[in-house]
C-alpha cells in the first residue's frame, strides 16, 4: 500500500473501533505502509483522507509518534455547563516586552 488514501482506509478498518485511538511510531508507518520514507505531506494526506471518515491523524512535535483518533462530534457550546459568550474570557494578545 503506497497511497495515503489506501493507508488511511487500512487504518480505519484496523483501528476504527478503538474508541481511545491508537498511536504509531515512524517505524510502524514505514513498515505498515510499505514505503521506505515518508514526509509531512504524506501525514497531512492521511489526515485529510481520515477526516472524511470521521477520524484524525496527527503527529507530535518531534514526529516520533503519530496519533489516530476519532473526531469529536460535540461543539463546545453544546456541553451545557453554563458556557456562553458572556462568561468566556477572551485570550489577550501577548505584548512584546517594553525596552527601557
Protein Blocks (a to p, Z undefined) as FASTA:
>chain_A
ZZfklmmmmmmmmmmmmmnopaddfklmmmmnopabdcfklmmmmmmmmmmnopacdddf
komaccdddddfbdfklnonopafklcccdddddddddZZ
